[in-house]
Amino acid sequence: MSATPLVRSSAVLRVAVVGSGPSGCYTAQSLVQQDPDVLVDVLDRLPCPYGLVRYGVAPDHEKIKSLQTSLRTILEHERVRFLGGVGIGPGGVPAERLRELYHAVVYCVGAATDRHLGIPGEELPGSWSATEFVSWYSAHPDSAADGFVAGARSAVVIGVGNVAVDVTRMLARGVTELSPTDIPHPALTALAASRVTEVHMVGRRGPSQARFTTKELRELGSLPDTEVAVHAEELARDPAYLDPSALPAPQRRNVEVLRGWAAAESRPSAHRISLRFFLRPVELLANGGRVGAVRFERTVPDGRGGVRGTGEFEEIEAQLVLRSVGYLGVPLEGLPFDPATGTVPHLGGRVLREGTVAPGEYVAGWIKRGPTGVIGTNRPCAKETATSLLEDASTLVHKDLPGDPLEALRAAGVEPVGWSGWCAIEAAEAELGASLGRGVVKLPDWQSLMNAARGR
């Protein structure tokens, strides 16, 4: 609360923030810190707040998930109001109507889909995006997928970022470690029965270019009864691995961890995680009507920071394939969109329409800058947008509004889930966990969430 408040002598500014993840919460926080009178409604399509902190952080990462406590403080601010279960766009409140109800709208909707590999066999049964897998074990109510690990003995995770590390770790976790978390009970039961004993995490470039953080990487080596294996000859193809002195500190630490695993002796374990590099997926191969293996082409550094194919191929057996090659933003109704970057064109967070600032429309988070950075990256991003908005406030407040937006939404047949409804969901999840002999356990579907929110 160290920001210097902006003092205005004009009417109360009403702002809608669409999205209650970190970027939305930090935007609301920055607005109320800088303006002593602004009123902020944080709207979310889901009845639950916190975005990817609730539905993207792995259940065994309890320290990161504890960030919900600070986000909660923001949403409980006296001038911030949470309105869950309010979709914007097709099937929900039209974006044009939302702009009529508020002086300004800030879109903080993240990147809603994932990138594809674009290779033959990608749509075979047993081939999924890591996003689908994460949604399943995070109890996202839109997750209709199931049966990820059924019948699988070997899994391939394509990608070497933190999400790839997360799903790899979750496949190797035992029920003893997962039971105390908030993982939904169906996912816990399925993972407890899993016969996956080998997980291959594969990147097309070298170890010095991997995007995982050292903390995440080291966690793989601390899993009970799990061996982490690397191929020394693959690591050696990376010149920066052989001489990491010029690497930035984060990449240099990654290389040091990998060096330690390369020097370690193999040991019998219930699970084996194999980290592979310089392999580019070219095809998913079928076996019995579903994925049975992944065909890779060996790559080598091209001397320009990329890789080139060698014409040598290798097949890795897998009955489960998870692609983790990045998120992608999707167009929003009524807003301009750059398909090349998956973002909304903007200037300091102000939405640009054909190069001109659109009054009262703003963006923050991944839809503004692309799916980059960590949770903390959203703070300065949100502050920049909030500052731009408040610089425009003296003009924005001249627009006449029809009254309290909540009443207008209710008059249109929309009944948002307020903060008390969210607290009722929390209580129901605590009750469910107690009935299962566990801690808090997430409700995994829309009906149970809405029943809890409505006190049914």
C-alpha positions in Angstrom: 0.0 0.0 0.0 2.9 2.3 -0.7 1.6 3.9 -3.9 0.8 7.6 -3.7 -3.0 7.9 -4.1 -4.4 9.8 -7.1 -6.8 12.5 -5.9 -9.7 13.4 -8.1 -12.5 15.9 -7.5 -14.9 14.3 -10.0 -17.5 11.6 -9.8 -16.9 8.1 -8.6 -15.2 6.0 -11.2 -16.6 2.5 -11.8 -14.3 -0.1 -13.3 -15.0 -3.7 -14.4 -12.0 -6.0 -14.3 -12.7 -9.2 -16.3 -10.8 -12.1 -14.8 -9.9 -12.8 -11.2 -6.5 -14.4 -11.6 -3.3 -12.7 -10.5 -3.4 -10.0 -13.3 -7.0 -9.1 -12.5 -6.5 -9.0 -8.8 -3.3 -6.9 -9.1 -5.1 -4.5 -11.4 -7.9 -4.1 -8.9 -5.3 -3.6 -6.1 -3.4 -1.0 -8.1 -6.6 0.9 -8.9 -7.8 1.2 -5.3 -4.3 2.0 -4.1 -3.9 4.9 -6.5 -7.5 6.3 -6.4 -9.3 6.7 -3.0 -12.8 6.6 -4.5 -12.7 4.1 -7.4 -15.1 1.2 -7.2 -14.0 -2.0 -8.9 -16.0 -5.1 -9.8 -13.9 -8.2 -10.6 -15.9 -10.4 -12.9 -15.1 -14.0 -13.7 -16.8 -16.6 -15.8 -16.2 -19.2 -13.1 -17.8 -19.0 -9.6 -14.4 -19.3 -8.1 -11.7 -16.6 -8.0 -7.9 -16.8 -8.4 -7.6 -18.0 -12.0 -4.5 -20.1 -12.7 -3.5 -20.0 -9.0 -6.5 -22.2 -8.3 -6.7 -24.0 -11.7 -3.1 -24.1 -13.0 -0.7 -24.5 -10.0 -0.1 -28.2 -9.3 -1.8 -29.4 -6.1 1.5 -30.4 -4.5 2.8 -26.9 -4.9 1.1 -25.7 -1.7 3.5 -22.8 -1.1 2.6 -21.2 -4.5 -1.1 -21.9 -4.0 -0.9 -20.0 -0.7 -0.7 -16.9 -2.8 -4.5 -17.2 -2.7 -4.3 -15.6 0.7 -2.9 -12.3 -0.6 -5.3 -12.4 -3.6 -8.1 -12.9 -1.1 -7.1 -9.7 0.7 -7.5 -7.8 -2.5 -10.9 -9.2 -3.3 -12.1 -8.5 0.2 -11.2 -4.8 -0.1 -14.2 -2.6 0.8 -14.2 -1.0 -2.7 -13.7 -4.3 -4.6 -16.5 -6.6 -5.4 -16.2 -10.2 -6.7 -18.9 -11.2 -9.2 -18.4 -14.8 -10.2 -20.3 -16.9 -12.7 -20.5 -14.0 -15.2 -19.4 -14.8 -18.7 -18.6 -12.0 -21.1 -19.3 -12.5 -24.8 -21.3 -15.3 -26.5 -23.7 -16.9 -24.1 -23.1 -14.3 -21.4 -23.1 -10.5 -21.0 -22.3 -8.9 -24.4 -19.1 -6.9 -24.2 -20.9 -3.9 -25.6 -23.4 -4.0 -22.7 -20.5 -4.3 -20.2 -19.1 -1.1 -21.5 -22.4 0.6 -21.0 -22.4 -0.4 -17.3 -19.0 0.8 -16.4 -16.8 3.8 -17.1 -13.9 1.5 -18.0 -13.4 -2.2 -18.6 -10.0 -4.0 -18.1 -9.7 -7.4 -19.7 -7.4 -9.8 -17.8 -8.5 -13.1 -19.4 -5.1 -14.8 -19.9 -4.4 -17.2 -22.7 -7.3 -19.6 -22.9 -5.9 -22.4 -25.2 -2.7 -24.2 -26.0 -0.4 -24.5 -29.0 -0.5 -27.6 -31.2 2.5 -29.6 -32.6 1.0 -29.8 -36.1 2.3 -33.3 -36.7 0.5 -36.5 -38.0 -1.2 -38.5 -35.2 -1.6 -35.6 -32.8 -5.3 -36.3 -32.5 -4.9 -40.0 -31.7 -6.6 -41.2 -28.5 -4.0 -41.0 -25.7 -2.6 -37.7 -27.0 -3.6 -34.7 -25.0 -2.5 -31.2 -24.2 -0.8 -30.6 -20.9 -3.5 -28.0 -20.3 -6.2 -30.7 -20.4 -4.3 -32.8 -18.0 -3.7 -29.9 -15.6 -7.4 -28.9 -15.8 -8.3 -32.5 -14.8 -6.1 -32.8 -11.8 -6.9 -29.2 -10.8 -10.7 -29.8 -10.9 -11.5 -27.2 -13.5 -15.3 -27.4 -14.0 -14.9 -27.2 -17.8 -12.7 -30.3 -17.8 -14.6 -33.1 -19.5 -11.6 -35.3 -20.2 -10.8 -38.4 -18.2 -8.9 -41.7 -18.6 -5.5 -40.1 -19.1 -3.5 -42.8 -17.4 -5.8 -45.7 -18.0 -3.8 -48.6 -19.6 -0.6 -46.5 -19.9 2.8 -47.8 -18.9 5.0 -45.2 -20.5 4.4 -41.5 -21.0 6.0 -38.8 -23.2 5.8 -35.1 -22.2 6.8 -32.9 -25.1 8.3 -29.6 -23.8 10.8 -28.5 -21.2 9.1 -25.7 -19.4 7.7 -25.5 -15.9 4.3 -26.9 -16.9 6.1 -29.9 -18.5 7.9 -30.4 -15.2 4.6 -30.2 -13.3 2.8 -32.8 -15.3 5.9 -35.1 -15.3 6.1 -34.8 -11.5 2.4 -35.5 -11.1 2.7 -38.7 -13.2 5.4 -39.9 -10.9 3.8 -38.8 -7.6 2.4 -41.5 -5.3 -1.0 -41.4 -3.6 0.7 -40.8 -0.2 2.1 -37.5 -1.4 -1.0 -36.4 -3.2 -3.7 -37.4 -0.7 -3.0 -34.4 1.6 -3.4 -31.9 -1.3 -6.7 -30.5 -2.7 -6.6 -32.7 -5.8 -10.1 -33.9 -6.7 -10.9 -37.4 -5.5 -11.5 -38.9 -9.0 -8.1 -37.7 -10.2 -6.5 -39.0 -7.0 -8.1 -42.4 -7.4 -7.0 -42.6 -11.1 -3.4 -41.6 -10.3 -3.3 -44.0 -7.4 -4.2 -46.8 -9.9 -1.8 -45.6 -12.6 0.6 -48.2 -14.0 2.8 -45.5 -15.6 6.4 -46.2 -14.5 8.4 -44.3 -17.0 8.0 -40.7 -18.1 10.1 -39.1 -20.9 10.3 -35.3 -20.9 11.6 -34.3 -24.3 12.9 -31.0 -25.7 13.9 -30.2 -29.3 16.7 -27.9 -28.2 19.5 -28.2 -25.6 19.6 -28.1 -21.8 20.9 -24.6 -21.7 17.8 -23.4 -23.6 15.2 -25.2 -21.4 12.6 -22.9 -19.9 12.1 -24.7 -16.6 13.3 -23.1 -13.4 16.0 -24.7 -11.3 13.7 -25.0 -8.3 11.1 -27.0 -10.4 13.9 -29.1 -12.0 15.4 -30.1 -8.6 12.0 -31.3 -7.4 12.1 -34.2 -9.9 15.2 -35.4 -8.1 13.5 -35.4 -4.7 10.5 -37.6 -5.6 10.4 -40.8 -3.5 11.4 -44.0 -5.3 12.1 -42.2 -8.5 15.2 -42.1 -10.6 16.0 -39.2 -12.9 18.1 -40.2 -15.9 19.8 -38.0 -18.5 21.8 -38.9 -21.6 25.3 -37.5 -21.3 25.9 -37.7 -25.0 22.8 -35.5 -25.7 23.8 -33.0 -23.1 27.3 -32.7 -24.7 25.8 -31.6 -28.0 25.0 -28.3 -26.3 28.2 -26.1 -26.4 26.9 -24.1 -23.4 26.5 -27.3 -21.4 30.2 -28.1 -22.0 31.2 -24.5 -20.9 28.3 -22.9 -19.0 30.4 -19.9 -17.7 28.8 -17.5 -20.2 25.2 -18.5 -19.4 22.9 -16.4 -17.2 22.7 -17.7 -13.6 19.3 -19.5 -14.0 20.4 -21.5 -17.0 23.8 -22.2 -15.4 22.1 -23.6 -12.3 20.0 -25.9 -14.5 23.1 -27.2 -16.2 24.7 -27.9 -12.9 21.7 -29.9 -11.8 21.8 -31.9 -15.0 25.6 -32.5 -14.7 24.9 -34.0 -11.3 22.3 -36.4 -12.6 24.5 -37.4 -15.5 27.3 -38.4 -13.1 25.0 -40.3 -10.8 24.8 -44.1 -10.9 21.5 -45.8 -12.0 19.5 -47.3 -9.1 16.4 -49.5 -9.0 13.2 -47.4 -8.6 9.5 -47.7 -9.0 9.5 -44.7 -11.4 12.0 -43.4 -13.9 12.0 -39.9 -15.3 14.1 -39.6 -18.5 15.1 -36.1 -19.6 15.8 -36.0 -23.3 17.2 -33.2 -25.5 17.7 -32.4 -29.2 14.7 -34.5 -30.3 12.0 -32.9 -32.4 8.6 -34.8 -32.6 7.6 -35.5 -36.2 4.8 -38.1 -35.8 2.6 -39.9 -33.2 2.4 -43.6 -34.1 -0.7 -45.6 -33.6 -1.0 -49.0 -31.9 -4.4 -50.7 -31.6 -6.3 -47.5 -32.5 -4.5 -45.2 -30.0 -1.1 -43.7 -29.6 1.7 -46.2 -29.0 4.9 -44.3 -29.7 6.3 -40.9 -30.7 8.7 -40.6 -33.6 11.4 -38.0 -33.1 14.1 -36.5 -35.4 17.5 -35.9 -33.9 18.5 -32.2 -34.0 21.7 -30.4 -33.5 22.5 -26.7 -32.8 22.4 -24.6 -36.0 24.8 -22.0 -34.6 22.2 -19.3 -34.5 20.3 -20.2 -31.3 18.1 -22.7 -33.0 18.3 -26.3 -34.2 18.3 -28.2 -37.5 17.3 -31.7 -38.3 19.8 -34.4 -38.9 17.7 -37.0 -40.7 18.2 -39.5 -37.9 15.1 -40.8 -36.1 14.2 -42.4 -32.8 10.9 -43.9 -31.5 9.9 -43.7 -27.9 7.1 -46.0 -26.7 4.2 -44.1 -25.1 0.6 -44.9 -24.4 0.2 -41.3 -23.1 1.5 -38.2 -24.8 1.2 -34.7 -23.2 2.2 -31.7 -25.3 3.4 -28.7 -23.3 4.6 -26.3 -25.9 2.9 -23.1 -24.8 -0.4 -21.3 -24.2 -2.2 -19.2 -26.8 -4.5 -16.2 -26.5 -7.9 -16.3 -28.3 -10.0 -13.5 -29.7 -12.4 -11.7 -27.4 -15.8 -10.6 -28.6 -15.7 -6.9 -29.6 -12.0 -6.4 -29.2 -9.2 -6.2 -31.8 -6.8 -9.2 -31.8 -3.4 -10.0 -33.2 -3.4 -13.7 -34.2 0.4 -13.7 -34.6 1.0 -12.9 -30.9 -2.3 -14.0 -29.5 -2.7 -10.6 -27.8 -4.9 -7.5 -28.0 -3.0 -4.5 -29.5 -2.5 -1.9 -26.9 -0.5 1.2 -25.8 0.5 1.0 -22.1 -2.5 -1.2 -21.6 -4.9 1.0 -23.6 -6.7 -1.0 -26.3 -5.8 0.1 -29.8 -8.4 -0.1 -32.6 -6.6 0.4 -36.0 -3.9 2.2 -34.2 -6.2 4.5 -32.2 -6.8 4.3 -28.5 -10.3 3.0 -27.7 -11.6 5.0 -24.8 -12.5 3.0 -21.7 -11.0 -0.3 -22.9 -7.8 -1.8 -21.3 -5.9 -5.0 -21.1 -3.5 -6.6 -18.5 -1.8 -10.0 -18.1 -1.2 -12.5 -20.8 -3.8 -11.1 -23.2 -1.8 -7.9 -23.1 1.8 -9.2 -23.3 1.5 -12.9 -24.2 2.0 -16.0 -22.0 5.3 -15.0 -20.5 6.8 -14.5 -17.1 5.9 -15.8 -13.7 3.0 -14.8 -11.4 4.9 -11.8 -10.0 5.3 -10.5 -13.6 1.7 -9.5 -13.5 2.3 -6.9 -10.8 4.1 -4.3 -12.9 2.0 -5.2 -15.9 -1.2 -4.5 -14.0 0.2 -1.3 -12.5 1.0 0.1 -15.9 -2.5 -0.5 -17.1 -4.1 0.8 -13.9 -2.0 4.0 -14.2 -3.0 4.5 -17.8 -6.7 4.1 -16.9 -6.5 6.5 -14.0 -4.7 9.1 -16.2 -7.8 8.9 -18.4 -10.3 9.0 -15.5 -11.2 12.7 -15.7 -12.6 12.0 -19.2 -14.1 8.6 -18.5 -16.3 9.7 -15.6 -18.3 12.0 -17.8 -20.1 9.0 -19.3 -23.5 8.5 -17.7 -24.1 5.0 -16.2 -27.5 3.3 -15.5 -26.8 2.9 -11.8 -25.3 0.0 -9.9 -24.1 -2.6 -12.5 -25.0 -5.5 -10.2 -28.7 -4.4 -10.3 -28.5 -4.1 -14.1 -27.0 -7.6 -14.4 -29.8 -9.0 -12.2 -32.4 -7.2 -14.2 -31.0 -9.0 -17.3 -31.4 -12.4 -15.6 -27.7 -12.7 -14.5 -27.3 -13.7 -10.9 -23.6 -13.5 -10.0 -21.9 -15.5 -7.4 -20.8 -13.0 -4.8 -18.1 -13.3 -2.2 -20.5 -15.1 0.2 -21.2 -17.6 -2.5 -17.5 -18.3 -2.9 -17.1 -18.7 0.9 -19.9 -21.2 0.7 -18.0 -23.2 -1.9 -14.9 -23.1 0.3 -16.9 -24.5 3.2 -18.4 -27.2 1.0 -14.9 -28.2 -0.2 -13.7 -28.4 3.4 -16.7 -30.6 4.3 -16.1 -32.9 1.3 -12.5 -33.3 2.4 -13.5 -34.2 5.9 -15.9 -36.8 4.7 -13.1 -38.4 2.7 -10.6 -38.3 5.6 -8.5 -35.7 3.7 -8.0 -31.9 4.0 -9.8 -29.5 1.6 -10.8 -31.3 -1.6 -12.0 -29.3 -4.7 -15.4 -29.7 -6.1 -14.8 -30.8 -9.7 -17.9 -29.8 -11.7 -20.2 -26.9 -12.4 -23.3 -28.4 -10.7 -21.6 -29.1 -7.4 -19.9 -25.6 -7.4 -23.2 -23.8 -8.1 -25.2 -25.9 -5.7 -22.6 -25.0 -3.0 -22.6 -21.3 -3.9 -26.4 -21.2 -3.8 -26.6 -23.0 -0.5 -28.2 -26.2 -1.9 
